[in-house]
Amino acid sequence: MVKRTTILLDDDVYEGIVRESIRRYGTAKAISKVVNELLRRALGARRELLELIYSEKVRELSQEELEEFRRELSGRFEDR
């Protein structure tokens, strides 16, 4: 089901969407398609990230693996 709505876009955002619409569809009249695709992709990526963050993470580590990981992590911090 399609819903109509009005949104206020900054000039630079609008220009980018128009350019993308012309690039993908050859017309500036496909702005709604472009916005829908971009929002679906952004919302999907956010959902995937949240699922990854809140999913159960179980990993068995030996003492040696833990010490190796600590050394590697420490080295990364020192390199900054």
N, CA, C and O atoms as a printed pandas DataFrame, in Angstrom:
     atom_number atom_name residue_name chain_id  residue_number  x_coord  y_coord  z_coord
0              1         N          MET        A               1    0.833   -1.170    0.000
1              2        CA          MET        A               1    0.000    0.000    0.000
2              3         C          MET        A               1    0.882    1.240    0.000
3              4         O          MET        A               1    1.847    1.315    0.761
4              5         N          VAL        A               2    0.569    2.182   -0.822
5              6        CA          VAL        A               2    1.346    3.408   -0.969
6              7         C          VAL        A               2    0.735    4.487   -0.091
7              8         O          VAL        A               2   -0.484    4.647   -0.037
8              9         N          LYS        A               3    1.593    5.218    0.591
9             10        CA          LYS        A               3    1.175    6.353    1.420
10            11         C          LYS        A               3    1.831    7.615    0.880
11            12         O          LYS        A               3    3.012    7.619    0.535
12            13         N          ARG        A               4    1.058    8.668    0.813
13            14        CA          ARG        A               4    1.609    9.962    0.415
14            15         C          ARG        A               4    2.035   10.714    1.663
15            16         O          ARG        A               4    1.364   10.674    2.695
16            17         N          THR        A               5    3.163   11.401    1.547
17            18        CA          THR        A               5    3.626   12.230    2.654
18            19         C          THR        A               5    4.474   13.353    2.085
19            20         O          THR        A               5    4.913   13.301    0.936
20            21         N          THR        A               6    4.690   14.338    2.881
21            22        CA          THR        A               6    5.540   15.456    2.490
22            23         C          THR        A               6    6.726   15.482    3.429
23            24         O          THR        A               6    6.576   15.418    4.649
24            25         N          ILE        A               7    7.909   15.577    2.840
25            26        CA          ILE        A               7    9.111   15.719    3.658
26            27         C          ILE        A               7    9.874   16.945    3.180
27            28         O          ILE        A               7    9.806   17.314    2.007
28            29         N          LEU        A               8   10.586   17.560    4.081
29            30        CA          LEU        A               8   11.398   18.723    3.742
30            31         C          LEU        A               8   12.852   18.279    3.646
31            32         O          LEU        A               8   13.432   17.797    4.618
32            33         N          LEU        A               9   13.427   18.447    2.472
33            34        CA          LEU        A               9   14.803   18.034    2.229
34            35         C          LEU        A               9   15.703   19.249    2.111
35            36         O          LEU        A               9   15.308   20.283    1.572
36            37         N          ASP        A              10   16.903   19.114    2.616
37            38        CA          ASP        A              10   17.901   20.151    2.380
38            39         C          ASP        A              10   18.223   20.162    0.890
39            40         O          ASP        A              10   18.066   19.151    0.207
40            41         N          ASP        A              11   18.674   21.309    0.392
41            42        CA          ASP        A              11   18.937   21.452   -1.035
42            43         C          ASP        A              11   19.928   20.414   -1.555
43            44         O          ASP        A              11   19.727   19.829   -2.619
44            45         N          ASP        A              12   21.006   20.190   -0.789
45            46        CA          ASP        A              12   22.030   19.251   -1.250
46            47         C          ASP        A              12   21.499   17.819   -1.287
47            48         O          ASP        A              12   21.863   17.049   -2.175
48            49         N          VAL        A              13   20.644   17.457   -0.333
49            50        CA          VAL        A              13   20.055   16.117   -0.316
50            51         C          VAL        A              13   19.122   15.955   -1.511
51            52         O          VAL        A              13   19.159   14.936   -2.201
52            53         N          TYR        A              14   18.294   16.955   -1.751
53            54        CA          TYR        A              14   17.369   16.910   -2.879
54            55         C          TYR        A              14   18.123   16.764   -4.201
55            56         O          TYR        A              14   17.761   15.944   -5.045
56            57         N          GLU        A              15   19.168   17.560   -4.370
57            58        CA          GLU        A              15   19.951   17.488   -5.606
58            59         C          GLU        A              15   20.572   16.108   -5.785
59            60         O          GLU        A              15   20.601   15.575   -6.894
60            61         N          GLY        A              16   21.064   15.537   -4.703
61            62        CA          GLY        A              16   21.643   14.200   -4.782
62            63         C          GLY        A              16   20.616   13.150   -5.175
63            64         O          GLY        A              16   20.913   12.256   -5.967
64            65         N          ILE        A              17   19.412   13.252   -4.628
65            66        CA          ILE        A              17   18.358   12.295   -4.956
66            67         C          ILE        A              17   17.917   12.457   -6.407
67            68         O          ILE        A              17   17.672   11.468   -7.098
68            69         N          VAL        A              18   17.815   13.696   -6.866
69            70        CA          VAL        A              18   17.449   13.931   -8.266
70            71         C          VAL        A              18   18.516   13.354   -9.186
71            72         O          VAL        A              18   18.194   12.687  -10.170
72            73         N          ARG        A              19   19.789   13.606   -8.872
73            74        CA          ARG        A              19   20.874   13.046   -9.692
74            75         C          ARG        A              19   20.813   11.522   -9.728
75            76         O          ARG        A              19   20.981   10.909  -10.782
76            77         N          GLU        A              20   20.571   10.919   -8.567
77            78        CA          GLU        A              20   20.488    9.461   -8.484
78            79         C          GLU        A              20   19.287    8.945   -9.271
79            80         O          GLU        A              20   19.377    7.907   -9.927
80            81         N          SER        A              21   18.178    9.650   -9.212
81            82        CA          SER        A              21   16.981    9.275   -9.961
82            83         C          SER        A              21   17.255    9.303  -11.463
83            84         O          SER        A              21   16.863    8.389  -12.188
84            85         N          ILE        A              22   17.915   10.331  -11.914
85            86        CA          ILE        A              22   18.249   10.441  -13.341
86            87         C          ILE        A              22   19.236    9.351  -13.735
87            88         O          ILE        A              22   19.110    8.758  -14.807
88            89         N          ARG        A              23   20.214    9.083  -12.882
89            90        CA          ARG        A              23   21.208    8.052  -13.190
90            91         C          ARG        A              23   20.555    6.681  -13.297
91            92         O          ARG        A              23   20.834    5.929  -14.231
92            93         N          ARG        A              24   19.675    6.349  -12.332
93            94        CA          ARG        A              24   19.077    5.021  -12.316
94            95         C          ARG        A              24   17.942    4.842  -13.312
95            96         O          ARG        A              24   17.833    3.801  -13.960
96            97         N          TYR        A              25   17.099    5.858  -13.431
97            98        CA          TYR        A              25   15.860    5.697  -14.191
98            99         C          TYR        A              25   15.738    6.622  -15.389
99           100         O          TYR        A              25   14.775    6.522  -16.148
100          101         N          GLY        A              26   16.698    7.521  -15.571
101          102        CA          GLY        A              26   16.665    8.421  -16.720
102          103         C          GLY        A              26   15.673    9.559  -16.586
103          104         O          GLY        A              26   15.415   10.261  -17.564
104          105         N          THR        A              27   15.118    9.760  -15.423
105          106        CA          THR        A              27   14.162   10.839  -15.207
106          107         C          THR        A              27   14.210   11.291  -13.750
107          108         O          THR        A              27   14.545   10.525  -12.847
108          109         N          ALA        A              28   13.863   12.562  -13.556
109          110        CA          ALA        A              28   13.809   13.098  -12.191
110          111         C          ALA        A              28   12.487   12.767  -11.517
111          112         O          ALA        A              28   12.291   13.085  -10.344
112          113         N          LYS        A              29   11.586   12.137  -12.243
113          114        CA          LYS        A              29   10.266   11.826  -11.684
114          115         C          LYS        A              29   10.257   10.531  -10.874
115          116         O          LYS        A              29    9.207   10.129  -10.371
116          117         N          ALA        A              30   11.389    9.883  -10.742
117          118        CA          ALA        A              30   11.462    8.631   -9.988
118          119         C          ALA        A              30   12.036    8.849   -8.588
119          120         O          ALA        A              30   12.590    7.929   -7.987
120          121         N          ILE        A              31   11.902   10.056   -8.081
121          122        CA          ILE        A              31   12.453   10.387   -6.764
122          123         C          ILE        A              31   11.894    9.461   -5.690
123          124         O          ILE        A              31   12.646    9.012   -4.824
124          125         N          SER        A              32   10.609    9.164   -5.721
125          126        CA          SER        A              32   10.012    8.296   -4.701
126          127         C          SER        A              32   10.639    6.912   -4.717
127          128         O          SER        A              32   10.879    6.329   -3.660
128          129         N          LYS        A              33   10.911    6.376   -5.917
129          130        CA          LYS        A              33   11.552    5.063   -6.007
130          131         C          LYS        A              33   12.930    5.099   -5.361
131          132         O          LYS        A              33   13.290    4.202   -4.599
132          133         N          VAL        A              34   13.693    6.134   -5.667
133          134        CA          VAL        A              34   15.050    6.255   -5.125
134          135         C          VAL        A              34   15.007    6.384   -3.606
135          136         O          VAL        A              34   15.765    5.711   -2.908
136          137         N          VAL        A              35   14.133    7.237   -3.088
137          138        CA          VAL        A              35   14.036    7.432   -1.643
138          139         C          VAL        A              35   13.629    6.135   -0.963
139          140         O          VAL        A              35   14.200    5.772    0.065
140          141         N          ASN        A              36   12.641    5.427   -1.527
141          142        CA          ASN        A              36   12.218    4.145   -0.953
142          143         C          ASN        A              36   13.366    3.141   -0.925
143          144         O          ASN        A              36   13.562    2.459    0.081
144          145         N          GLU        A              37   14.126    3.040   -2.013
145          146        CA          GLU        A              37   15.248    2.099   -2.067
146          147         C          GLU        A              37   16.318    2.457   -1.037
147          148         O          GLU        A              37   16.835    1.585   -0.340
148          149         N          LEU        A              38   16.642    3.738   -0.949
149          150        CA          LEU        A              38   17.667    4.167    0.007
150          151         C          LEU        A              38   17.228    3.924    1.446
151          152         O          LEU        A              38   18.021    3.475    2.273
152          153         N          LEU        A              39   15.977    4.219    1.742
153          154        CA          LEU        A              39   15.483    4.000    3.104
154          155         C          LEU        A              39   15.410    2.516    3.442
155          156         O          LEU        A              39   15.747    2.119    4.558
156          157         N          ARG        A              40   14.978    1.699    2.498
157          158        CA          ARG        A              40   14.944    0.247    2.748
158          159         C          ARG        A              40   16.343   -0.281    3.056
159          160         O          ARG        A              40   16.536   -1.062    3.988
160          161         N          ARG        A              41   17.304    0.156    2.265
161          162        CA          ARG        A              41   18.686   -0.296    2.475
162          163         C          ARG        A              41   19.210    0.171    3.830
163          164         O          ARG        A              41   19.834   -0.602    4.557
164          165         N          ALA        A              42   18.958    1.437    4.168
165          166        CA          ALA        A              42   19.446    1.982    5.440
166          167         C          ALA        A              42   18.774    1.301    6.621
167          168         O          ALA        A              42   19.443    0.943    7.591
168          169         N          LEU        A              43   17.468    1.117    6.553
169          170        CA          LEU        A              43   16.755    0.479    7.654
170          171         C          LEU        A              43   17.129   -0.988    7.772
171          172         O          LEU        A              43   17.220   -1.515    8.881
172          173         N          GLY        A              44   17.346   -1.651    6.653
173          174        CA          GLY        A              44   17.763   -3.052    6.682
174          175         C          GLY        A              44   19.139   -3.208    7.302
175          176         O          GLY        A              44   19.372   -4.127    8.087
176          177         N          ALA        A              45   20.056   -2.305    6.947
177          178        CA          ALA        A              45   21.403   -2.361    7.516
178          179         C          ALA        A              45   21.360   -2.112    9.012
179          180         O          ALA        A              45   22.080   -2.757    9.774
180          181         N          ARG        A              46   20.526   -1.189    9.430
181          182        CA          ARG        A              46   20.403   -0.903   10.863
182          183         C          ARG        A              46   19.846   -2.111   11.599
183          184         O          ARG        A              46   20.312   -2.454   12.686
184          185         N          ARG        A              47   18.855   -2.753   11.009
185          186        CA          ARG        A              47   18.245   -3.936   11.626
186          187         C          ARG        A              47   19.285   -5.054   11.750
187          188         O          ARG        A              47   19.374   -5.713   12.786
188          189         N          GLU        A              48   20.069   -5.263   10.687
189          190        CA          GLU        A              48   21.102   -6.304   10.730
190          191         C          GLU        A              48   22.125   -6.008   11.811
191          192         O          GLU        A              48   22.564   -6.913   12.521
192          193         N          LEU        A              49   22.506   -4.743   11.937
193          194        CA          LEU        A              49   23.477   -4.354   12.952
194          195         C          LEU        A              49   22.934   -4.588   14.356
195          196         O          LEU        A              49   23.644   -5.103   15.220
196          197         N          LEU        A              50   21.683   -4.212   14.584
197          198        CA          LEU        A              50   21.076   -4.427   15.895
198          199         C          LEU        A              50   20.964   -5.912   16.223
199          200         O          LEU        A              50   21.185   -6.316   17.364
200          201         N          GLU        A              51   20.622   -6.724   15.228
201          202        CA          GLU        A              51   20.552   -8.168   15.455
202          203         C          GLU        A              51   21.927   -8.714   15.831
203          204         O          GLU        A              51   22.048   -9.563   16.714
204          205         N          LEU        A              52   22.950   -8.223   15.157
205          206        CA          LEU        A              52   24.307   -8.674   15.465
206          207         C          LEU        A              52   24.718   -8.239   16.871
207          208         O          LEU        A              52   25.312   -9.021   17.612
208          209         N          ILE        A              53   24.409   -7.019   17.233
209          210        CA          ILE        A              53   24.780   -6.496   18.549
210          211         C          ILE        A              53   24.092   -7.275   19.665
211          212         O          ILE        A              53   24.729   -7.635   20.655
212          213         N          TYR        A              54   22.798   -7.536   19.509
213          214        CA          TYR        A              54   22.027   -8.129   20.593
214          215         C          TYR        A              54   21.916   -9.651   20.527
215          216         O          TYR        A              54   21.284  -10.262   21.389
216          217         N          SER        A              55   22.519  -10.261   19.520
217          218        CA          SER        A              55   22.457  -11.718   19.447
218          219         C          SER        A              55   23.400  -12.333   20.491
219          220         O          SER        A              55   24.358  -11.703   20.940
220          221         N          GLU        A              56   23.103  -13.553   20.850
221          222        CA          GLU        A              56   23.938  -14.245   21.828
222          223         C          GLU        A              56   25.258  -14.618   21.173
223          224         O          GLU        A              56   25.289  -15.175   20.075
224          225         N          LYS        A              57   26.321  -14.310   21.845
225          226        CA          LYS        A              57   27.651  -14.595   21.317
226          227         C          LYS        A              57   28.364  -15.527   22.286
227          228         O          LYS        A              57   28.646  -15.159   23.426
228          229         N          VAL        A              58   28.643  -16.704   21.832
229          230        CA          VAL        A              58   29.311  -17.679   22.676
230          231         C          VAL        A              58   30.559  -18.156   21.933
231          232         O          VAL        A              58   30.484  -18.599   20.788
232          233         N          ARG        A              59   31.684  -18.058   22.592
233          234        CA          ARG        A              59   32.941  -18.498   21.991
234          235         C          ARG        A              59   33.789  -19.096   23.084
235          236         O          ARG        A              59   34.034  -18.455   24.106
236          237         N          GLU        A              60   34.233  -20.297   22.886
237          238        CA          GLU        A              60   35.142  -20.933   23.834
238          239         C          GLU        A              60   36.566  -20.513   23.487
239          240         O          GLU        A              60   36.979  -20.615   22.332
240          241         N          LEU        A              61   37.315  -20.043   24.478
241          242        CA          LEU        A              61   38.703  -19.641   24.291
242          243         C          LEU        A              61   39.588  -20.373   25.287
243          244         O          LEU        A              61   39.252  -20.538   26.460
244          245         N          SER        A              62   40.719  -20.798   24.776
245          246        CA          SER        A              62   41.700  -21.353   25.696
246          247         C          SER        A              62   42.464  -20.189   26.320
247          248         O          SER        A              62   42.378  -19.059   25.839
248          249         N          GLN        A              63   43.199  -20.457   27.371
249          250        CA          GLN        A              63   43.992  -19.420   28.022
250          251         C          GLN        A              63   45.014  -18.839   27.049
251          252         O          GLN        A              63   45.265  -17.634   27.059
252          253         N          GLU        A              64   45.602  -19.688   26.211
253          254        CA          GLU        A              64   46.599  -19.239   25.239
254          255         C          GLU        A              64   45.967  -18.312   24.206
255          256         O          GLU        A              64   46.547  -17.284   23.855
256          257         N          GLU        A              65   44.774  -18.672   23.715
257          258        CA          GLU        A              65   44.087  -17.830   22.736
258          259         C          GLU        A              65   43.738  -16.471   23.332
259          260         O          GLU        A              65   43.851  -15.447   22.657
260          261         N          LEU        A              66   43.319  -16.460   24.584
261          262        CA          LEU        A              66   42.986  -15.212   25.243
262          263         C          LEU        A              66   44.218  -14.327   25.391
263          264         O          LEU        A              66   44.150  -13.126   25.128
264          265         N          GLU        A              67   45.328  -14.897   25.804
265          266        CA          GLU        A              67   46.569  -14.124   25.946
266          267         C          GLU        A              67   47.045  -13.594   24.599
267          268         O          GLU        A              67   47.525  -12.464   24.514
268          269         N          GLU        A              68   46.919  -14.390   23.557
269          270        CA          GLU        A              68   47.313  -13.944   22.212
270          271         C          GLU        A              68   46.425  -12.783   21.768
271          272         O          GLU        A              68   46.918  -11.799   21.216
272          273         N          PHE        A              69   45.133  -12.893   22.004
273          274        CA          PHE        A              69   44.211  -11.826   21.656
274          275         C          PHE        A              69   44.548  -10.548   22.417
275          276         O          PHE        A              69   44.527   -9.462   21.839
276          277         N          ARG        A              70   44.854  -10.664   23.692
277          278        CA          ARG        A              70   45.211   -9.488   24.499
278          279         C          ARG        A              70   46.465   -8.810   23.951
279          280         O          ARG        A              70   46.522   -7.584   23.856
280          281         N          ARG        A              71   47.466   -9.607   23.592
281          282        CA          ARG        A              71   48.700   -9.031   23.030
282          283         C          ARG        A              71   48.412   -8.306   21.714
283          284         O          ARG        A              71   48.917   -7.209   21.478
284          285         N          GLU        A              72   47.601   -8.925   20.869
285          286        CA          GLU        A              72   47.258   -8.315   19.583
286          287         C          GLU        A              72   46.493   -7.010   19.795
287          288         O          GLU        A              72   46.784   -6.006   19.144
288          289         N          LEU        A              73   45.530   -7.021   20.688
289          290        CA          LEU        A              73   44.736   -5.832   20.970
290          291         C          LEU        A              73   45.612   -4.732   21.565
291          292         O          LEU        A              73   45.480   -3.564   21.201
292          293         N          SER        A              74   46.488   -5.100   22.461
293          294        CA          SER        A              74   47.392   -4.140   23.067
294          295         C          SER        A              74   48.276   -3.503   21.992
295          296         O          SER        A              74   48.513   -2.295   22.009
296          297         N          GLY        A              75   48.757   -4.320   21.062
297          298        CA          GLY        A              75   49.577   -3.808   19.972
298          299         C          GLY        A              75   48.817   -2.832   19.109
299          300         O          GLY        A              75   49.380   -1.831   18.667
300          301         N          ARG        A              76   47.558   -3.098   18.860
301          302        CA          ARG        A              76   46.744   -2.185   18.058
302          303         C          ARG        A              76   46.606   -0.827   18.738
303          304         O          ARG        A              76   46.682    0.214   18.084
304          305         N          PHE        A              77   46.401   -0.845   20.057
305          306        CA          PHE        A              77   46.272    0.419   20.779
306          307         C          PHE        A              77   47.579    1.193   20.777
307          308         O          PHE        A              77   47.579    2.417   20.650
308          309         N          GLU        A              78   48.691    0.486   20.916
309          310        CA          GLU        A              78   49.992    1.159   20.934
310          311         C          GLU        A              78   50.342    1.740   19.577
311          312         O          GLU        A              78   51.048    2.745   19.498
312          313         N          ASP        A              79   49.855    1.119   18.500
313          314        CA          ASP        A              79   50.131    1.617   17.140
314          315         C          ASP        A              79   49.398    2.902   16.826
315          316         O          ASP        A              79   49.779    3.624   15.905
316          317         N          ARG        A              80   48.355    3.198   17.575
317          318        CA          ARG        A              80   47.577    4.428   17.317
318          319         C          ARG        A              80   48.337    5.578   17.793
319          320         O          ARG        A              80   47.875    6.713   17.679
